Amino acid sequence: MAGISLGRAFASGFVLIRRRPASVFVWGLLSVLLIQAPMLVLLYLAAADLMAVWGRIGPENHAAVADFAMAMQQRMTAIRAMTLPAVAVRVIVVAAVYRAVLEPARPGFAYLRIGRREGWLLLLMLTLAILVACAIIPLELLMIVPVIALARAAAPALLVGGGGVLVGLAVLVWVLARLSMAAPMTFAERRFRLFESWRLTRGHGLALIALGLLVFLFAALVEVAIFALAAAVAVGFVGWPMNFRTVLVGLNSLRLQGPEALAVWLVPIGLVAAAAFGALYAIVVAPWADVYAQLNGRPDSRA
């Protein structure tokens, strides 16, 4: 049975960033332009509607408030409608990362394709999302027990309920680790693969959990750094104290000043965000493709 080198797997994303920086940047740019930017525009419009409603609450403005509330509801409906396209874009980028790791000699344009593999991956991701949602429902119901026990100071019930939740979470994490090769398998074999991952990962559950924890912690640190940088930029833009209203007023001010004022702020922010999101894709996705390569006896793509 092939072993797993956690060091090689975890490093694969950083190696990818070093070897294919342009491709990594394109993945992030695609994400920013097709996911984050439209979402932020819709959220900005919804926030503007909310501020308008907030400022006109009163019995004498009932009709106007109703109109603004309807507009805000339409914005939120549009945001929810973006869910599937956003998932499709993420699947295309994930497939590109897999291709960069498993088939590095076929770059094309940043390893991006739209084809049968991406279709199977999209189906797999939707299936996994449904299965995870179904698994979380009983866990959420089980969480009610320790909450009630805590409210009533019932120590035995709190111990049993809390223990049940922890066991349930542990089982869910174990199952997800054993199914973690489903996506790389689906990509590599060009057909739907889910429970086949269970056989491939036999004997490697703990190693995969350790890898997942390592990737999660590092990605969380990167996201915290991105958030801190974004907060610093926002404070420099709108001043302190910063709140919902001041940010919205600042954005309105930029919009009124014209496209040049918007470009001065948004273009460099967008480029930095593209680099950051592209790096996150490489760091989070590449290790699982590398593990799949290891379990199938493929040589290190860095060689």
N, C-alpha and C positions, 0 to 999 in steps of 0.2 A: 504494500500500500504506500503510495506516494505521501511524503510528509509535507508540512506547510512551514515555510520560513516567514514568520511574522515580520521580521525586519525587511526582507525583500518586498513583501506585499505592501507594507506601510510606506516604504520609500518609493514605490512605483509611481505615485502621483507626483512627487517632487522631481523624479527623473523625467517624467513626461513634461513638466513645466520647463525644465532645463533644455530638453531636446526639441520640443515643439512649442516654443513660447507664442508664436504667431497663431497656431491652431487654438491654443488655450485662450488667447485673447478673443479670437473669433467666437468661441463657445460662450464666453461671458457677454460679448457684445450682442449676440443673438438673444441671449436671455434678457438682457437689459432692454433691447428694442422691442421684443415681442411679448415680454411678460411684465417686467417691472415698470417700464415707462407707461404702457397703457393702463396698468393697474393704478399707478400713481395719479395719472390724469383723471381717471374715474373717481378715485378717492378724493382728489382735490375738488372736483365738481360736487361730489356728495357732501364734502365738508362745507363748501360754499352754500349749498342749499340748507344745510343744517344751521349755519350761522344766520342765514336770512330768516329762517323759521324762528330761531331763538330770539332774534331782535324784534320780532313782530307778534309775539305771543300776546293775546288779549282778546276779549270777547268782541271788540269792535273790528278786529282783523281776522275773523274766523274764516272767511272765504279765501283771503290771501294766504293764510297759514295752511289751509287745506291744499291749495295749489302748490305751494312750496313742498309740502310733505309728499304730494304725489310725485313731483319731480325728483325728490330725494329717493323715493322708493324705486323709481325707474332707474336711477343711477345704480342702486344696490342690485337690482335685477341684472343690469349689464355686467356688474362685477362678478356676480355668481355665474353668468353665462360664459365668462372667460375661463372657467375652471378646466373644461375639457381641452380647448386649444392650448392652454398653458401646459397641461399634462403632455400633450402631443409634442410641443416644443422641447420639453424636458426629455422625453423619450428619444427624440432625434439627437440631442446633445449627448445623452448617456450612450447611445449606440455609437456615436463618434468616438467617445472615450474608449469604449470596448474595442473598436476597430484600431485605434492608435496603439493599444496595448497588445492585442492579439494578432493584428495584421499590420504592423508598422510600415511595411513596404508598399502599402496601398493608400497613400495619403489623400489623393484627389484634392478637393478644396476643404482643408481643415478636417478631413476624414468624414465630412457630412454627406449623408445620403438620405433619400426617402424611398423606401422600397419594402420588400417582403419582411426583412428582418425587423424594421421599425414597426410594421404592422403587428407582427407577433409580439414584440416587446410591449406595445401599447395594450394589447389584449391581456398580456400577463400582468402588467401593472394594475389595470382596472380590476382584474380577478383578485389579485393580492389585496388591493384596497378594500374590496368587498369582504374578503375573508377576515382581514384584520378588524374591520368595523364590527363584524358579527362576533368576533372573539372578545372585543372590548365591551360590548353590551353587558354580558354577564359579570364582567369585572366591575363595571360601574354600579350594577345592582348590588354586588357583593360589598362595595365600599359603603353602602348605606348602613350596614351592620355596625362597623366601628364608629361611624359618626353618631348613630343613635346611642351606642354604648357610652361614648365619650360624654354625650349630653346628659345621660342618666347616671354617670359615674359607675357604670357596671364593668368592673375590671375583667371578670372572666369572659364576658361577651366581647369586650374590646380586644382581648388577647386572641380569642378564636377568630373574630372577624378580621383583625389586622393580619394575623397569620395566614388566613385564607387568601387575602388580597395579595400578600407577598408571594405565596406559592403560585397563585394564578399568574402573576407578572413574570415569575421565574420560568414557568412553563411556556408562556407566550414568547419570551426572549429566546428560549431554547429552540422552539419550533421555528422562529424566524431565522435563527442562525443556521439551522439545518436546511432551510429553504433558500438560503442566501445565494446559492449557485444557480437558482432557477433562471434569473435574468441573463447571466453570462452564457448559460447553456442554451437558452432560447436564441440568443444572438449567434453563437458559434455554430449551432446545429440547424439554424434556419427553420425551426418549427417550435410549436408550443411545448415548453418544458416546465413542470412545476414539481410534482412529487418525485421525478427522477433525481432531483437535487438531494432528496433524503438519502438515497443510496450512495450518491457520490460523496456526501459529507460524513458518512458513517465513521465514527472514531475521531472526528475533528470538531465536534460541537464546542468544547471549551476553548479551543484555539480560535474559532470563528467569533465566539463571544468576546474574547480578549481583543481581537482585531477590531470588532465593531466598537467596543468601548474606547479603544485608543483613537480610532478615526473620529468618533463622536466628540471626544474631549478636545482634540486638536481643532476640529471644525468649529466647535463652540468658542474656543479662544480666538480664532480668526474672525468669527462673527462679532464677538464682543469688541475686538479691535476696530472692525468696520463701523460698528455702531458708535463707538467712542469718537472716531474720526468724523462721522456724519454729524454727531451732536456738536462737536467743536466747530465744524463749518456752519451749522445752523445758528449757533450762538454768535459767531462772527457776522452772520448775515442779518439776523433780527435783533441781536443784543440780548441782554439778560435783565429781568427774568424771562425765560422762554416758555410760552404756553401755546395752546391750540390757536388762540385768537391772533397772537403776534406772528406766528408762522404764516397763517392764512393772509393776514394783512401784508406781510412781506412779499409773499408770492403774488398777491394782487398788484402790489407796487411794481414788481418786475414786469408783470404782464402789461401794465399801462405804459411802462417806459419803452416797450417795443421788443422785437425779436433780438436786437443786439444785446440788450441788458440780460435777457434770458440766456442767450448763448454764452455770455461771459461766465455765468455761474453753472449752467447745466451741462455744457460740453465737457469741461474738465472733470466735473463730478461724474458724468456718464462714463468717461474713459477710465477713470479710477475704479468705478463700480464694475465695469466690464472686466478689467484685469483681476479684480478681487473675486467676482463670481466665477470666472473661468478657472482660476486657481482652485476655488472650492470644489468645482466639478471634478477636476483632476484628482484632488486629494481624497475626496469622498468616494468616487466611483472606481478609479483605477485599481485600488487594492483588491476588489472583488474579482475583477477580470484577471489580475495576476494570480490570485488564489486558484481560479479555475485552470489557468495555464499550468500551475504547479501540480494540481491534482491529476492532470492529464499528461504529465511528464513532458510538457513543452519547455524549451530552454528559455532562460531569462531574456526578455526582449531588449535588455540593455546591452547584451553581448554583441 
